[in-house]
């Protein structure tokens, strides 16, 4: 069994390494988003330029992000008293952005310049509340119809 000192050290290490990894990931996301900003996204099914498009196909972006122990610990504390779980919000935001980037990369790789009817799906993998032994990760999938303009 862990002593309180070991638990504090474990949580501190989780916080430090998690913060470093999150900052690195956010920097990478900003760089990729900047490179792919020319690809137009829309949640609408129809646009005036769709009739002029030469080709269309389904494009997807998918990511699974695991929860770190510090975020789980903070979430369990918030769960006791209620309120927003800010640590999970940042995780979901990063996963959503990564899935959109991967979808845009799929479109760009195949020469498309716009994606319409964009949809985002999320799901929890393994870590249900109150159950032990789950992996504790979220999955985000972004998909839409990529088109080429004439």
Protein Blocks (a to p, Z undefined) as FASTA:
>chain_A
ZZfklmmmmmmmmmmmmmmmmmmmmmmmmmmmmmmmmpccdfbfbdfklmmpmbdcdddd
dddddddfklmmmmmmmmmnopadfklmmmmmmmmmmmmmmmmmmmmmnopabdehiacd
dddehiaghiahiaoiadddddddddddZZ
